[in-house]
Amino acid sequence: MTLAQTFDHLTTDPMASSPLSIDEAIDQISGQARTTFDPTLTNLFVQVINECKHSLPPMAIASTTAERRKP
């Protein structure tokens, strides 16, 4: 649950000045695999996110901040 909440916060948080892309969020989460998150669960979570990118919200799919801000 914490992995999903963290991913959601990183990619869609309306209070953040610029939410992260999926790849940026995965990098952030993966970097905490041994300190904050269980490494096995983190690897599985990242695998699922990568397999399901096509069904995630458009805001999270943009690969850069500039792409997310295009009208």
N, C-alpha and C positions, 0 to 999 in steps of 0.2 A: 504494500500500500504506500509506503513512504517513497519508493522509487517513482511510482505513478504520480503522486502528489508533487514531488520535486520536478519531474518532467513537465507537468502541467504548469507549475509556477514559472519555470524557466521559459516556456514557450508561449504562454498566453496571459501572463499576469498583467492586468490592465494598469496596475500601479507602477510597473517597471517602465523606465524611460524608453527602452527598446527591447522587446522580448527577443530571446535567442531563436535561431533557426533550429530545426531538428538536429542537424549535425553538430551544431555548437552545444546544444543541450546534452547530446550523447557524450561529447568530449568532456563536458563538466562532470557529468555523472560517472563516467568511466574513470576519471581522475580521482574519484572518491571511493573507488571499489574496495579498497582494503581498509580504509579508515572510517567511512561513514556507512557504507553499504556492503553487504555480503558479496564477495566477488562472483560466486556462482550465480546468484540471483541477478546480479548486475549484468553478467554476460547474457543470460537468458532474456532479460528485459531489453537489452540493446538489440538482440537478434529479432525479437518480436517487433520492436519499433521499426527496424530496417525493413522487415517483411511487410509491414502495414502502412508504410509512408503514404501510399496512394489514398488511403481512407482518412488521413488526419486532416484537421482544419487547415485551410489555405494559409492562415497567418503563420503557422508553424512550419509549413513546407518551404517557404521562401528561404533561399540559401544565404542571403545577405540582408543586412539592415536596409540597404537601398531598395532591394526588391520588395521588401515589406511596405515601404513607404510610397511606392508607385501608385498613382491614382487609378 
